[in-house]
C-alpha cells in the first residue's frame, strides 16, 4: 500500500467528472488499498479517486468513531438512487481543501447502489454522518466540491485563499 499525494484546491482536476469503472480488477483493488491508506493517514473519513489524481468512479469511506474498530468501505461506481426530503446539516471539511470547514445542508437519508471489490452489486441505506459522507464523495466524482453548497461569497473567499497559497508555493 502506498500513501498518495492529495490533489488540493485550486487544482482543476477536482472539477472533472470521473468515468465509470468497466471492471473491478487488481488495479482497482490496489487503488482502493492506496486510497484507504491515504485517507487514514490524512486523517479523513472519505476519499474519492480524483483526490489522488485518478479519474475514476471509486470512493473509500470509514465513519467509525475514534477508539472503535475501523470499518472501511469501498464503493465502485456509486450512484444515489433515492434521497429523503428531510435535510440534515453537518460541518464538512475536505482533504482537498485542508483546514476549511463549513456547514452544509444535504438530504438526511440516501439509498446508494454500488459495486464492491468482488464485482458484486450492492445497495446501502445511509443516514447521519454516513449519508453526508457518501454524498460528499459522490459529489467529487461529479466535479462538485462541498464549497459549492455554501454561499457564493464564502466560496469565492475560499477559492481566492487557496489560489493565493498555490501561487506562493510555486514561487518558493
KOLVOMAR-377247 format. One line per 10 residues: their letters; for each residue x, y, z of N, C-alpha, C. Coordinates in Angstrom, 2 decimals. Last residue first. Example, Ala and Ser with C-alpha at 12.3 -4.5 7.8 and 13.67 -1.06 7.14 Angstrom:
BEGIN
sa	12.85,-2.25,7.08,13.67,-1.06,7.14,12.90,0.03,7.87  13.19,-5.69,7.80,12.30,-4.50,7.80,13.20,-3.30,7.80 .
REM end
This chain:
BEGIN
xxxxxxxxxx	8.31,29.53,-4.29,9.36,29.10,-3.36,10.34,28.17,-4.02  6.31,29.91,-6.08,7.40,30.89,-6.06,8.57,30.42,-5.22  4.49,27.95,-5.51,5.23,27.81,-6.77,6.38,28.82,-6.84  3.40,28.87,-3.12,4.19,27.64,-3.11,5.03,27.50,-4.37  1.95,31.11,-4.01,3.09,31.31,-3.11,3.98,30.08,-3.06  -0.04,29.84,-5.50,0.93,30.73,-6.18,2.16,30.94,-5.32  -1.41,28.52,-3.44,-0.79,27.73,-4.51,0.26,28.56,-5.25  -2.37,30.70,-1.94,-1.43,29.76,-1.33,-0.69,28.95,-2.39  -4.14,31.80,-3.87,-3.00,32.59,-3.38,-1.95,31.67,-2.77  -5.97,29.71,-4.01,-5.25,30.12,-5.22,-4.00,30.90,-4.83 .
xxxxxxxxxx	-6.98,29.71,-1.43,-6.21,28.56,-1.87,-5.44,28.85,-3.16  -8.27,32.27,-1.39,-7.25,31.91,-0.39,-6.37,30.77,-0.89  -10.12,32.05,-3.50,-9.05,33.06,-3.54,-7.91,32.69,-2.60  -11.76,30.00,-2.45,-11.02,29.78,-3.70,-9.87,30.77,-3.83  -12.82,31.34,-0.21,-12.01,30.12,-0.04,-11.17,29.88,-1.29  -14.24,33.41,-1.47,-13.19,33.73,-0.50,-12.25,32.53,-0.32  -16.13,32.01,-2.95,-15.13,32.83,-3.65,-13.95,33.16,-2.73  -17.62,30.89,-0.80,-16.92,30.02,-1.76,-15.81,30.81,-2.48  -18.72,33.17,0.40,-17.80,32.32,1.16,-16.97,31.45,0.21  -20.28,34.09,-1.83,-19.30,34.95,-1.16,-18.26,34.12,-0.41 .
xxxxxxxxxx	-22.00,31.97,-2.37,-21.01,32.36,-3.36,-19.92,33.21,-2.73  -22.55,29.69,0.39,-22.81,30.94,-0.34,-21.66,31.27,-1.30  -22.21,26.14,-0.36,-22.25,27.29,0.55,-22.44,28.56,-0.28  -21.82,24.12,-2.12,-23.09,24.10,-1.39,-23.19,25.24,-0.38  -19.30,24.23,-3.02,-20.34,24.60,-3.99,-21.72,24.64,-3.34  -17.79,23.13,-1.05,-17.92,24.60,-1.04,-18.92,25.09,-2.08  -17.68,20.49,-1.75,-18.63,20.87,-0.71,-18.79,22.38,-0.63  -17.59,20.24,-5.37,-16.94,20.33,-4.06,-17.95,20.78,-3.02  -17.94,18.18,-8.20,-18.59,19.11,-7.28,-17.86,19.06,-5.94  -17.31,16.22,-10.04,-16.63,17.51,-10.14,-17.21,18.58,-9.24 .
xxxxxxxxxx	-18.37,13.78,-9.51,-19.09,14.61,-10.49,-18.49,16.01,-10.61  -16.91,12.80,-7.49,-16.87,12.05,-8.75,-17.53,12.82,-9.88  -17.67,14.55,-5.45,-16.31,14.63,-6.01,-16.24,13.93,-7.37  -20.27,13.55,-4.89,-20.10,14.89,-5.49,-18.73,15.01,-6.14  -19.49,11.24,-3.57,-20.09,11.11,-4.92,-20.06,12.46,-5.62  -18.61,12.46,-1.16,-17.66,11.76,-2.03,-18.21,11.55,-3.44  -21.00,13.59,-0.17,-19.81,14.43,-0.36,-18.86,13.76,-1.36  -22.58,11.29,0.11,-22.98,12.35,-0.83,-21.80,13.25,-1.17  -21.14,9.92,2.07,-21.28,9.30,0.75,-21.73,10.34,-0.28  -21.33,11.77,4.25,-20.04,11.40,3.68,-20.19,10.83,2.27 .
xxxxxxxxxx	-24.10,11.84,4.78,-23.37,13.06,4.41,-22.08,12.72,3.69  -24.54,9.15,5.46,-25.27,9.76,4.34,-24.55,11.01,3.85  -22.85,8.94,7.72,-22.60,8.11,6.54,-23.29,8.69,5.31  -24.08,10.70,9.56,-22.77,11.02,9.02,-22.45,10.20,7.77  -27.48,9.96,8.68,-26.50,10.57,9.56,-25.19,10.89,8.84  -27.81,7.03,6.59,-28.34,8.20,7.27,-27.24,8.77,8.15  -28.29,4.83,3.84,-27.40,5.59,4.71,-28.14,6.76,5.34  -28.59,1.71,2.61,-29.39,2.83,3.06,-28.53,3.56,4.08  -26.94,0.24,-0.18,-26.97,0.59,1.24,-27.96,1.73,1.45  -26.37,-2.48,-2.39,-27.11,-1.25,-2.06,-27.00,-1.02,-0.56 .
xxxxxxxxxx	-24.28,-3.96,-4.93,-24.72,-3.80,-3.54,-25.59,-2.55,-3.44  -22.89,-6.32,-7.22,-23.72,-5.14,-6.97,-24.23,-5.14,-5.53  -19.48,-7.42,-7.12,-20.89,-7.70,-6.87,-21.68,-6.41,-6.64  -16.76,-7.30,-7.27,-17.50,-7.12,-8.51,-18.99,-7.37,-8.37  -15.43,-7.27,-4.97,-15.59,-8.61,-5.55,-16.35,-8.52,-6.88  -15.64,-4.67,-4.14,-14.36,-5.07,-4.73,-14.37,-6.50,-5.27  -19.04,-3.76,-5.19,-17.97,-3.95,-4.20,-16.70,-4.44,-4.91  -20.85,-1.13,-6.69,-20.24,-2.44,-6.87,-19.15,-2.57,-5.81  -23.92,0.47,-5.62,-22.51,0.47,-6.00,-22.07,-0.97,-6.25  -26.51,2.68,-4.69,-26.14,1.44,-5.37,-24.67,1.57,-5.77 .
xxxxxxxxxx	-28.01,4.12,-1.86,-26.89,4.14,-2.81,-26.66,2.75,-3.37  -30.30,6.28,-0.49,-30.09,4.88,-0.88,-29.06,4.92,-2.00  -30.12,8.62,2.23,-29.97,8.26,0.82,-29.89,6.75,0.67  -31.15,11.23,4.44,-31.03,9.81,4.13,-30.89,9.63,2.63  -31.05,13.99,4.49,-30.70,13.27,5.71,-30.48,11.77,5.46  -29.59,16.00,1.93,-30.62,15.06,2.34,-30.16,14.22,3.53  -27.73,18.78,3.41,-27.90,17.72,2.42,-29.09,16.86,2.84  -25.98,21.71,4.10,-27.27,21.01,4.21,-27.39,20.02,3.06  -23.01,22.40,5.83,-23.63,22.08,4.53,-24.92,21.32,4.81  -20.74,24.55,7.36,-21.98,23.78,7.50,-22.63,23.64,6.13 .
xxxxxxxxxx	-17.23,24.10,6.82,-18.46,24.89,6.70,-19.66,23.97,6.86  -13.68,24.44,7.02,-14.91,23.73,7.38,-16.10,24.66,7.22  -10.35,23.88,6.18,-11.53,24.74,5.97,-12.77,23.89,6.23  -8.10,22.25,6.25,-8.33,23.18,7.36,-9.43,24.21,7.09  -7.77,21.69,2.75,-7.35,21.48,4.13,-7.68,22.63,5.07  -9.31,20.48,0.55,-9.45,21.88,0.97,-9.07,21.90,2.46  -9.02,17.82,0.26,-8.53,18.65,-0.85,-8.68,20.14,-0.58  -10.29,16.80,2.46,-8.84,16.64,2.40,-8.23,17.47,1.27  -12.75,18.84,3.93,-12.33,18.07,2.76,-10.82,17.99,2.74  -15.67,19.13,6.02,-14.33,19.51,5.63,-13.94,18.63,4.46 .
xxxxxxxxxx	-18.80,20.20,7.34,-17.99,19.38,6.46,-16.62,20.00,6.27  -21.15,19.95,9.72,-19.97,20.74,9.39,-19.05,19.82,8.59  -24.42,19.21,8.53,-23.17,18.78,9.16,-22.09,19.78,8.80  -27.87,18.99,8.58,-26.74,19.90,8.42,-25.56,19.34,9.20  -30.43,17.40,6.67,-29.60,17.50,7.87,-28.42,18.40,7.55  -33.84,17.07,5.55,-32.47,17.54,5.41,-31.74,17.44,6.74  -36.29,15.10,3.92,-35.73,15.63,5.17,-34.27,15.99,4.95  -36.54,13.78,1.56,-36.86,15.21,1.55,-36.36,15.87,2.82  -33.90,11.48,0.70,-35.05,11.91,1.50,-35.31,13.40,1.31  -33.11,10.00,-2.40,-32.73,10.95,-1.34,-33.99,11.37,-0.60 .
xxxxxxxxxx	-32.00,7.24,-4.32,-33.09,7.93,-3.64,-32.50,8.85,-2.57  -29.69,6.43,-5.55,-30.97,6.00,-6.12,-32.13,6.80,-5.56  -26.55,7.51,-6.34,-27.65,7.73,-5.41,-28.95,7.39,-6.11  -23.89,5.31,-7.03,-24.91,6.24,-7.52,-26.03,6.31,-6.51  -20.46,4.32,-7.46,-21.63,4.57,-6.61,-22.60,5.54,-7.28  -18.25,2.78,-8.65,-19.37,3.32,-9.44,-20.61,3.61,-8.58  -17.44,1.17,-5.69,-17.11,1.31,-7.10,-18.37,1.77,-7.83  -16.55,1.79,-2.48,-17.69,1.82,-3.38,-17.20,2.11,-4.79  -15.52,0.49,0.51,-15.05,0.83,-0.83,-16.25,0.71,-1.76  -15.00,1.12,3.93,-15.96,0.85,2.86,-15.33,1.29,1.54 .
xxxxxxxxxx	-13.76,0.08,7.11,-13.54,0.63,5.77,-14.61,0.19,4.78  -13.92,0.51,10.06,-14.96,-0.10,9.23,-14.83,0.46,7.81  -11.87,-0.05,12.95,-12.07,0.55,11.62,-13.13,-0.23,10.85  -13.25,-0.07,16.22,-12.56,-0.78,15.14,-12.85,-0.07,13.82  -13.07,3.06,18.06,-13.80,1.90,17.53,-12.91,1.19,16.51  -11.43,5.23,18.51,-11.50,4.21,19.55,-12.26,2.97,19.12  -13.49,7.44,16.70,-12.19,7.21,17.30,-12.33,6.21,18.45  -16.04,5.81,14.73,-15.57,6.81,15.69,-14.19,6.43,16.23  -16.32,5.25,11.22,-16.23,4.74,12.60,-15.64,5.84,13.49  -16.54,5.84,8.58,-17.13,6.81,9.51,-17.14,6.28,10.95 .
xxxxxxxxxx	-14.78,5.62,5.85,-14.81,4.96,7.14,-15.30,5.98,8.16  -14.45,5.11,2.31,-15.01,5.81,3.47,-14.80,4.95,4.72  -13.62,5.71,-1.10,-13.39,4.96,0.13,-13.95,5.80,1.27  -14.71,5.42,-4.51,-14.59,6.15,-3.26,-14.31,5.18,-2.12  -14.49,5.78,-7.99,-14.14,4.96,-6.83,-14.05,5.85,-5.61  -14.44,6.34,-11.02,-15.55,6.38,-10.06,-15.33,5.39,-8.92  -11.53,8.25,-11.94,-12.33,7.03,-12.00,-13.34,7.05,-10.86  -8.76,9.62,-12.26,-10.07,9.98,-12.81,-10.89,8.71,-13.03  -6.64,10.22,-9.69,-7.14,9.12,-10.53,-8.57,9.44,-10.97  -5.64,12.02,-7.81,-5.27,12.18,-9.22,-5.71,11.07,-10.14 .
xxxxxxxxxx	-6.73,11.77,-5.40,-5.36,11.28,-5.51,-4.94,11.24,-6.99  -9.23,12.72,-5.89,-8.45,13.44,-4.89,-7.01,12.93,-4.79  -10.39,10.89,-7.55,-9.88,12.11,-8.16,-9.01,12.90,-7.19  -11.37,8.97,-5.72,-10.16,8.69,-6.51,-9.56,9.96,-7.11  -12.27,10.36,-2.55,-12.64,10.00,-3.92,-11.35,9.86,-4.74  -12.69,9.57,0.82,-11.76,9.98,-0.23,-12.29,9.49,-1.57  -13.39,10.07,4.32,-13.80,9.73,2.96,-12.78,10.25,1.96  -12.34,10.83,6.67,-13.36,9.77,6.74,-13.85,9.37,5.35  -8.80,11.32,7.41,-10.10,11.71,6.90,-11.07,10.56,7.02  -5.64,12.66,8.57,-6.67,11.62,8.53,-7.99,12.19,8.02 .
xxxxxxxxxx	-4.29,10.83,6.46,-4.53,12.28,6.34,-4.82,13.02,7.65  -4.20,8.07,6.78,-3.02,8.85,7.11,-3.32,10.34,7.23  -6.69,7.25,5.81,-6.39,7.07,7.23,-5.20,7.93,7.66  -6.31,7.96,3.07,-7.41,8.53,3.85,-7.11,8.43,5.35  -4.15,6.30,2.34,-4.03,7.76,2.24,-5.07,8.44,3.11  -5.33,3.78,2.72,-4.11,4.14,3.45,-3.93,5.66,3.47  -7.43,3.98,0.86,-7.72,3.79,2.28,-6.52,4.20,3.13  -5.93,4.26,-1.51,-6.83,5.33,-1.09,-7.18,5.20,0.40  -4.60,1.81,-1.65,-3.82,3.05,-1.54,-4.69,4.20,-1.01  -6.86,0.15,-1.95,-5.97,-0.01,-0.80,-5.16,1.26,-0.56 .
xxxxxxxxxx	-7.83,1.12,-4.43,-8.67,1.21,-3.23,-7.82,1.08,-1.96  -5.69,0.39,-6.09,-6.02,1.81,-5.92,-6.85,2.00,-4.66  -5.95,-2.39,-5.88,-4.73,-1.73,-5.41,-4.98,-0.25,-5.16  -8.47,-2.73,-7.13,-8.29,-3.13,-5.72,-7.04,-2.48,-5.11  -7.87,-1.87,-9.69,-8.88,-1.15,-8.91,-8.72,-1.47,-7.43  -5.99,-3.86,-10.37,-5.61,-2.45,-10.39,-6.58,-1.60,-9.57  -7.51,-6.20,-10.30,-6.46,-6.00,-9.29,-6.00,-4.55,-9.24  -10.86,-5.01,-11.10,-9.70,-5.90,-11.27,-8.67,-5.58,-10.19  -13.98,-4.47,-12.17,-13.21,-4.47,-10.92,-12.09,-5.51,-11.08  -14.54,-2.66,-15.12,-14.36,-3.98,-14.50,-13.55,-3.81,-13.23 .
xxxxxxxxxx	-15.10,0.02,-15.73,-15.69,-1.04,-16.54,-15.64,-2.39,-15.84  -16.02,2.74,-13.87,-15.05,1.65,-13.92,-15.72,0.49,-14.65  -17.04,5.85,-15.35,-17.30,4.59,-14.66,-16.14,3.62,-14.83  -15.20,9.00,-15.07,-15.93,7.95,-15.81,-16.07,6.68,-14.98  -15.66,12.00,-13.26,-14.97,10.72,-13.36,-15.81,9.70,-14.12  -15.36,15.28,-14.23,-16.33,14.21,-13.97,-15.64,12.88,-14.24  -13.28,17.77,-12.62,-13.55,16.80,-13.68,-14.60,15.78,-13.25  -12.49,19.41,-10.62,-13.73,19.77,-11.32,-14.09,18.81,-12.45  -10.03,18.63,-9.76,-11.14,18.44,-8.83,-12.49,18.75,-9.48  -8.27,19.52,-11.67,-8.67,18.10,-11.71,-9.91,17.86,-10.85 .
xxxxxxxxxx	-7.53,22.12,-11.05,-8.72,21.92,-11.90,-9.15,20.46,-12.03  -6.56,23.12,-7.87,-6.28,22.20,-8.97,-7.57,21.89,-9.74  -6.51,25.00,-5.73,-7.45,25.17,-6.84,-7.22,24.25,-8.03  -7.18,22.08,-3.81,-7.75,23.27,-4.45,-6.65,24.30,-4.61  -5.03,19.26,-4.29,-5.51,20.35,-3.44,-6.09,21.48,-4.31  -4.64,15.85,-4.18,-4.90,16.96,-5.09,-5.59,18.05,-4.27  -2.21,14.18,-2.16,-3.58,14.67,-2.37,-3.60,15.82,-3.37  -0.10,11.37,-2.83,-0.27,12.81,-2.60,-1.70,13.23,-2.94  -0.68,8.20,-1.16,-0.57,9.03,-2.37,-0.73,10.51,-2.03  0.85,5.58,0.34,0.16,6.84,0.64,0.40,7.76,-0.55 .
xx	0.39,2.26,-0.68,1.13,3.50,-0.83,0.26,4.68,-0.43  0.85,-1.19,0.00,0.00,0.00,0.00,0.88,1.24,0.00 .
REM end
